[in-house]
Amino acid sequence: MKINTDGVLLGALASCAAPGRILDIGSGTGVIAMMMAQRFPAAIIDAIEKDEWAAQLSDRNFKNSVFSKRMHAYCTVFQEFSPQGAYDLIVSNPPFFLNALRSPNERKSIARHTDESFYEELIEKAFNWLNEGGELQLVLPPNISAHIQRYANESGGFCLAKTIYLKSFEDSEPFRHIISLRKNGTAECTEEIAFTIYQQKGVYSVAYKELLKPFFVNF
């Protein structure tokens, strides 16, 4: 699972005003983290990944990149991670198949499946690790997004700052949400945006190509 649409869209759309420190949780092979490093040239990027093979590959990718001095890979679960300082932005393309049949491929199964306690722990850790006004930004299916928003609101400390609705076509329903949860923010700041991937079947939208042109050589 080296590169996927969810991940690259989060990497390209996650936003923060001049972040000094960014954390990617569940970084896989480091694609999102490297996109963050490219977009925010002054930021220090930490990336944590529990799969040893993926973490080793992301570490190699970081060291071979022009961003190597600003990037750090850690092989650990986020529950056991001890950051060296607070973050302005935390991003994650987390597991999301709640109560679903597991993939026969063990690595993919581990990477994409979880339960509700995972998200609750993720929100609690993110709150502790973020600077005041910092944001946790996640890409999720709509039903999981609604669950996370309810929990974040009920547990206190976070407000929904922005929702980006990812759609395959202009007239289709969103298949993913990118949500931005702001630490100790206010509900009045909520922003909603729609983003469409395809102009028509097999043809990417102008917005998609422009967004990913800095990262994809074929655009």
C-alpha positions in Angstrom: 0.0 0.0 0.0 2.7 2.5 -1.1 0.5 5.1 -2.8 -3.3 5.6 -2.8 -5.7 8.3 -3.7 -6.8 8.9 -0.1 -3.2 9.5 1.0 -2.1 11.8 -1.8 -5.2 13.9 -1.5 -4.6 14.3 2.2 -1.0 15.1 1.5 -1.9 17.8 -1.0 -5.0 19.2 0.8 -4.0 19.2 4.5 -3.4 22.8 5.5 -1.9 24.8 8.3 -0.5 28.3 8.6 3.3 28.0 8.7 3.6 24.8 10.7 6.8 24.3 12.6 6.3 20.7 13.5 4.1 18.1 11.7 3.3 14.5 12.6 2.1 11.8 10.2 0.5 8.9 12.1 0.5 5.5 10.3 2.8 6.9 7.6 3.2 3.7 5.6 6.1 4.2 3.2 6.2 8.0 3.9 4.3 9.5 0.9 2.2 11.9 2.9 5.1 12.9 5.2 7.2 13.7 2.1 4.4 15.7 0.6 4.2 17.7 3.8 7.9 18.3 3.7 7.7 19.5 0.1 4.7 21.8 0.8 6.1 23.3 4.1 9.8 23.9 3.7 10.4 25.2 7.2 8.6 22.3 9.0 10.1 19.4 10.9 8.3 16.2 10.0 7.9 13.1 12.2 6.4 9.9 10.8 5.3 6.9 12.9 4.5 3.5 11.4 4.0 0.2 13.3 4.8 -2.1 10.4 8.6 -2.7 10.5 9.0 -3.2 6.7 7.0 -0.1 5.8 8.9 2.0 8.5 12.2 0.9 7.2 11.2 1.8 3.6 9.9 5.2 4.7 13.2 5.8 6.6 15.1 5.0 3.4 12.9 7.3 1.4 13.4 10.1 3.8 17.2 9.7 3.9 17.4 9.6 0.1 15.3 12.8 -0.3 16.2 16.5 -0.4 14.2 16.8 2.8 16.3 14.3 4.8 17.5 16.8 7.5 13.9 17.6 8.4 12.4 14.2 8.5 12.4 11.4 11.1 10.8 7.9 10.8 9.8 5.9 13.9 8.8 2.3 14.0 6.2 2.2 16.8 2.5 2.3 17.5 1.2 5.8 18.2 0.0 4.7 21.6 3.6 4.2 22.7 5.2 7.2 20.9 6.8 9.9 22.9 7.2 13.1 20.9 10.1 15.5 21.5 7.8 18.5 21.3 4.3 19.7 20.4 2.9 19.8 16.9 1.1 22.4 14.9 -0.4 19.8 12.5 -1.1 16.0 12.8 -2.2 14.1 9.7 -3.3 10.5 9.3 -4.8 8.2 6.7 -6.0 5.8 9.4 -7.4 2.3 9.2 -11.2 2.6 8.7 -12.9 -0.8 8.2 -14.8 -0.9 11.4 -16.6 -4.3 11.9 -15.7 -5.4 8.3 -14.5 -8.6 6.9 -10.7 -8.7 7.0 -8.5 -8.9 3.9 -6.8 -12.3 3.4 -3.5 -10.4 3.0 -2.2 -10.0 6.6 -0.3 -6.8 6.1 -3.1 -5.0 4.3 -5.6 -6.4 6.9 -3.5 -4.9 9.8 -3.1 -1.6 7.9 -6.8 -1.0 7.0 -8.8 -2.5 9.9 -9.4 -1.2 13.4 -12.1 -0.7 16.0 -13.7 2.3 17.7 -11.1 2.4 20.6 -8.4 3.2 18.0 -10.0 6.5 17.0 -10.7 7.4 20.6 -7.1 6.9 21.5 -6.0 8.8 18.4 -8.1 11.8 19.3 -6.9 11.8 22.9 -3.2 11.5 21.9 -3.5 14.2 19.3 -5.1 16.6 21.8 -2.1 16.1 24.1 0.4 16.5 21.3 -1.0 19.5 19.6 -0.1 23.1 20.3 -3.1 25.4 21.1 -5.0 25.9 17.9 -3.2 23.0 16.2 -5.2 20.7 14.0 -5.7 16.9 13.6 -6.6 16.3 9.9 -7.9 12.8 8.8 -9.2 11.3 5.6 -12.1 9.0 6.3 -15.3 7.4 4.8 -18.4 9.5 5.5 -19.8 7.1 8.2 -16.6 7.0 10.1 -16.1 10.7 9.7 -19.5 11.3 11.4 -18.5 9.0 14.3 -15.2 10.8 14.8 -16.8 14.2 14.8 -19.4 13.1 17.4 -16.7 11.7 19.6 -14.4 14.7 19.3 -17.3 17.0 20.1 -18.5 15.0 23.1 -15.0 14.5 24.5 -14.4 18.2 24.4 -11.3 20.2 23.3 -11.8 19.9 19.5 -14.1 21.7 17.1 -14.6 20.8 13.4 -12.8 23.5 11.5 -13.2 22.2 7.9 -14.6 19.4 5.9 -13.5 18.6 2.4 -15.9 16.3 0.5 -14.0 14.1 -1.9 -16.1 13.0 -4.9 -15.4 10.9 -7.9 -17.6 13.0 -10.2 -19.4 16.3 -9.8 -22.8 14.7 -9.4 -21.7 11.7 -7.2 -21.9 11.4 -3.4 -18.7 12.0 -1.4 -16.7 8.8 -0.9 -14.3 10.3 1.6 -14.2 13.3 4.0 -11.0 15.1 5.0 -11.9 16.6 8.3 -9.9 19.2 10.3 -10.3 19.1 14.1 -8.9 22.2 15.8 -7.7 22.1 19.4 -9.8 24.5 21.5 -11.3 26.1 18.4 -14.8 27.5 18.0 -17.7 26.0 16.1 -18.2 29.2 14.1 -15.1 28.6 12.1 -16.4 25.5 10.2 -15.7 25.5 6.4 -17.1 23.1 3.8 -15.5 22.4 0.4 -16.2 19.9 -2.3 -13.4 18.4 -4.4 -14.0 16.3 -7.6 -11.4 13.9 -9.0 -12.8 13.1 -12.4 -14.2 15.3 -15.2 -15.6 12.1 -16.8 -14.7 8.5 -16.6 -11.0 8.0 -17.2 -10.4 11.8 -17.4 -9.1 13.6 -14.3 -10.5 17.0 -13.4 -8.5 20.2 -14.0 -8.6 20.8 -10.2 -7.1 17.3 -9.5 -4.3 17.7 -12.0 -3.4 21.2 -10.8 -3.4 20.0 -7.2 -1.1 17.1 -7.8 1.1 18.5 -10.5 3.8 19.4 -8.0 4.0 15.7 -7.0 3.2 13.6 -10.0 5.6 13.7 -13.0 2.8 12.6 -15.4 0.8 15.7 -14.7 
